[in-house]
């Protein structure tokens, strides 16, 4: 989900977050122009992870339509 054209929000309903869930969000950030992502888990214990991947690290982003 994209919020205010600034933040990618990935929601889960799992027992707990694992490294694969964070990697999925990071891949979204690497492949788009968006720099900030939130991973929200609505399992037994709510969890939040924030990831940032700035555009300077992405190169030219020539594959992205802006």
C-alpha positions in Angstrom: 0.0 0.0 0.0 1.3 3.5 -0.8 0.4 6.3 1.7 0.5 9.9 0.5 2.8 9.0 -2.3 5.6 8.9 0.3 5.6 5.7 2.3 5.2 2.0 1.4 3.2 0.1 4.0 3.3 -3.7 4.1 0.8 -5.4 6.4 1.0 -8.9 7.8 -1.0 -11.0 10.2 1.6 -13.5 11.3 2.6 -15.0 14.6 5.8 -12.9 14.4 7.8 -11.1 11.7 10.8 -12.9 10.1 13.7 -11.7 8.1 11.9 -12.6 4.8 9.2 -10.1 5.6 11.7 -7.3 6.1 13.6 -8.4 2.9 10.3 -8.1 0.9 9.8 -4.5 2.1 13.4 -3.7 1.3 13.0 -5.0 -2.2 10.0 -2.8 -2.7 12.0 0.2 -1.6 15.0 -0.7 -3.9 12.8 -1.1 -7.0 10.7 2.1 -6.6 11.3 5.8 -6.1 10.0 5.6 -2.5 12.5 5.8 0.3 10.6 4.9 3.4 8.7 1.7 4.3 6.7 0.5 7.3 6.1 -3.2 8.0 3.1 -3.7 10.3 2.3 -7.0 11.8 -1.2 -7.5 13.4 -0.4 -10.9 15.0 -0.7 -11.8 18.7 1.8 -9.0 19.6 1.6 -6.0 17.2 5.0 -5.3 15.6 6.4 -2.4 13.6 9.5 -2.2 11.5 10.7 0.9 9.7 13.0 0.6 6.7 14.8 3.4 4.8 16.6 3.0 1.5 17.6 6.4 0.0 17.4 7.1 -3.7 21.1 8.0 -3.9 21.9 4.3 -3.3 19.7 3.2 -6.2 21.6 4.8 -9.1 19.8 6.5 -11.9 16.4 4.7 -11.4 16.2 4.7 -15.2 13.8 1.7 -15.1 11.2 3.6 -13.0 8.5 5.7 -14.7 8.0 8.9 -12.8 
